[in-house]
């Protein structure tokens, strides 16, 4: 089973010996039916766009598609709390990690673990529900090593992910694959050498305009354990400048799996810092503009449990959140919805 070092304190399969202060103990739980959808009474088949956690109609979590523009982004000034999380259902087996939703909410990219291998994969859904089709590997981007935590840009032309393949600078490196048509195949990926280090670099996530990129790294110069790092640029034709440690948010505990909102003004992440309810919890911070440090850190209590939550990702319109949780025993993918208040 693929257990990420980001919440266990050590990458037990690929990177032994990597540790982060404040990390939790390795989970002994095996992959069970809970990871493949079998025997889980909490998995529903009704479209949760129009249903609450119990399947009954619930306008509080209905998504207002009419308020979205052509890019799928809703201009909200404030949001309601997220609904109770619902487990995602896929038409195939395997552990799915590091969700990366497309801007139109129809495709979800993941790191798919089958046996001892992990590959960048994707699945589609007919509507904004919890049920996806079968996961299939993305052509041209995978290697014989681990490849995962994919992120697809808003225009569908660039795919960011991590890889442990030969030729990188560290144990895990950030990579980029591009294409000229959202319906076409990706080119062979290349390393993001300006962002990578000799440590572990993964979980890349970008703003909608592709000018801000946040990722997780164990490199030196941080606050301790895995930290969040942020790189920015003035135009998409420019290279990213050297990343900065998000020192206003990082602690001596582990800060992992950061995800930016489309406007780069909200940052969600997982941490095992004091004040949580489980091994790692999902937290959120905001800023009024890109020139201002993140602040107003708060735990997103409606998403967390007494288990581990991590690998968080926001939809482009910020009305849907995806994350991994061990609340059923094995790591599984979940989502929750929320609506605009204005």
N, C-alpha and C positions, 0 to 999 in steps of 0.2 A: 504494500500500500504506500502511496505517496503521501507522507506527512510533511508539511512545510515547516522549515525551521522557524518561519516567521511567528508561529505561535507555540512551538514546542521547545524552543531554545536551542535546537540542533536539527539540521537537515539529516534525518536518520539514514536516508538511502544514498543520496548523491554527494553530500557535503559533510561527512562526519567531522566533528571537531569544531564546527562553526557554532558559536553560542552567543546569546545575547543576554545581558544582565536583566533579571526580572522575568525571564522566560518561564513558562510553565513546564511541568513534567510531561514526559512523553506519554501519550494516551495508549493504553493497551487494547483499545477496542478494535475488533476486526471489521472488515467490510461485510455488511450483512444485507438482508433484503431491504433494509431501510435505505440503502444507497441506490438500489435499482428500481424502487417503486413498489416492490412486492410487500404485502402485508402491512401497509402503512395506512391506518384509518384516517390520518389527517390529509391525505392526498385527495383533492376533489377534482371533478371533471367539469363542473360548471364554469362558465366564463366569469372570472372574478372581477371583471370590469363592472359588472352590474350586480355583483353579489358580495356580501360580507364574508367573514371567515367561516361562517356556518353554512353558507350557500344561499342565505336569504337575501332578497334585494336590499341594498344599502346605498342610498344616494351619497352618503358621506365619503365613499371611496370610488364613486363613479368617475371615470375620466372624461372630461369635456373635450372631445376631439375637435369640435367646432372652433375652439379657442386657439388651436395650434396653427402656426403659419406653415408655409410650404416646406420649411426646414425642420418641422416637427418640434419647434421650441415655443413654449408658452411663456409669454411675458408676464410673470407673476411678481408681485412685490412681496408677498408673504404666502406661506403655505400652512395647511392644517397638519396635524401629526400624521405619521404613517399609519396605515391600517395594520391589523395583526398580520404577521408574515405568513405566507403560503408557500408550500414546497413546490418547486418546479418539477414537471414530469417530462421526460424525454422518451422518444420512441426507440431507445437503444440503451445498452448497459454501459458501465464504466463510471469511474469517479470523474466529475467535472469540477474544475477549479478556475479561479480567476476570471469571472464573467466580464465580457465586454460587449454591451448592447450597441446595435447600429442606431443611427439617428432616426430611422423610421420605425423603430421598435419591433421590427419583424424578424430580425436575425440576432442571434446571440452567439458570440465567439467565446470559446472556453479553452482551457488546457485540459485535454481529455486523457485520463490515465487508464490504460488497459494493461494488466500485468505489471511489468516493470518499466514500461515505456510511457512517455507523455508527449502528446502532439497537439499542435494548434488545430482546433476543430470548430465546426459551426453547426447550428441547427436553426430552422425557421419555424414560425408559428403563423396560423392563418389570421389571428386577431390578437389583441393585447390580453391574452389569457395566460394560464400557467402551463398549458400543454404545448410542447414542441415536438417536431418530428425527430427523425433519427439524427444523431451527431455523425458528421463525416469529416475526415481530415481535410484541411485546406491544402490544395496542390501547390507545390514548388517551395513551400516555406519550411517544411519540417526536415529534420536530420535524423541520424541514428542516435543522437543524444536527446536529452530532455528539451522540449520547447513548449512554452506555456505563457500564461497570463496575457492573452492578446488584447489589443485595443485597436478598434477600427475608427478612423477619423470620420468626421461628420459628412464629408463628401464621398466617403467610401473608397478612396483611392490609396490610402496609406494604412498599413498594418504594422503596429509596433508590438513587440513581444520579447521575452527573454529566451536565451538559449545557453546550453552547456556544451555546445559543439566545439570542436577543435578550432583554434585560430583566434579565440577571444583573449581578452586581457585578464580575466579573472575566472572564478568558479561559475558564475553566471554573468552574462552580458546582455545589454540591450541591443536589439536588432530592428531593422526596418525593411519591409518589403512594399513595393509600390506597383500600381497599375494605372493605365490611362483611361480605363472604362470601368465603372462600378460593377458591371456584369462580366468583366473579363478576368483572366488569370493574373496572379501576382508574379512579378519578376523574382529572380533569386534574391534573397535578403542580403543586407550588408550590416556590418557592425557599426553602432553609433560610437565611434572611437572617442569623440570629444566628451562623451558622458560617462563612459565605462571606466572602471578602475580594476585593481588587482583583487578586489574583494567581491562580494556578491551584489549584483545590481539587477533588479527586476521590478515587476509591477509597474510598467510605464503607463501613464494616463495623461491625456492632453485636454486643453480647453477646445471649444468648438472652432476657434480661429487658428488653432495649432501654434499659437505663439507662446504658450506656457505648457511645460511638461513636468510632471511630478513623478517621482519614482522612489523606491525603497532601496537602501544600500547599507552595507555593514562597513563601509570604508572609514578610515580614520578621520578625525576632526568633528565627530558628532558628539551627542550628549551621552551615548552609551547604548549598547545593543543595536538592533536595526533602527535606522533613522529615516526620516523623510527628507528628500532633496528636491530642489526646484530649479529648473533651467528655463530661461526665457530668451526670446529673440524678437526683433522688430518686424520681420517679414518672413513669410514661409520660404522665401528664396534664400534666407540667411541660415547659417548654422547656429545651433543653440550655443549660448555663452556657457562658460564653466558653471556648473550647478552650485547653488548655495544650500547650506544646511538650513532647514526650516526651524531655526533655533528657538523661535517664539513658541513652537508647539512640541518639539522633541523633549524627552525627559530621559532619566537614567533607566527607565523601563524600556519596553519595546514599542515602537511606533511603526506600524506595518500597513501595507496595502493601501496607500493614499489614492484618493480619487477626486479630481476637480469637477466642479459644476461647469456647464458650458461657458459661462461668463467668467470663469476662473476666480470667482469671489467667495465660493464655498469650498471647503476642503473636508472630505470625510475620510476617516482612517480607523484602524483597529489598534488598540493598545491594552496592555495589561497593567497600566498605571493604577495607583490607588484610587478607590472610589467606584470601581466597577462591580458588576454582579457575577462575573464568570472569569474563565481563564483569560480571554481577551474580549473586549467590548467595542462596539462601534461608537465613535465620537465624531463631533462636527465642530468646525471653526469657520468664522467668516471674516471678511474684510470689506471696506467700502469701495476700494479701488485697488488696482494692481501695485501701486506705489506704497501701499500701507501694509504693514505686517498683519498676519492673521491674528485674531483674538476671539473673545467670546466663546471659549471652548466649553462644550456641553456634551454630556453623554446622551445618545439617542436612545432613550430608555425603552421605547416601544419595539425596538428591533432586537434587543438583547435578551439573553437567557442566562442560566447558571452555567452554561457550557461555553464553548469557544465560538465567537463570531469574527469573521475576517474576510478579506478579498471583496471589499465593498465596491460597488460601481453605480453611478447615477445615470439615468436616462438623460438624453439631451434636453428634454423639457422639464426635468427634475421632478416629475410626477411619479416616477417609479424607481425603486432602488433594488439592486441585486446584491446578494452576499452569500457566503458559505457559512454554515453552522454545523456544529456537532451535537445539536440538541436531541437528535434521534439516535445518537451513538456514533455512527460513521459520518464523515463530512458529506454534506449534501447542499445543493443550491436552493436558495429561497428568494422570494421577492415580496415587496410590500408596495402599496399605492398611497398616494395622498393627492389632495386637490388644492387648487388656488383659493385663497381667501379673498382676493381682490383681482 
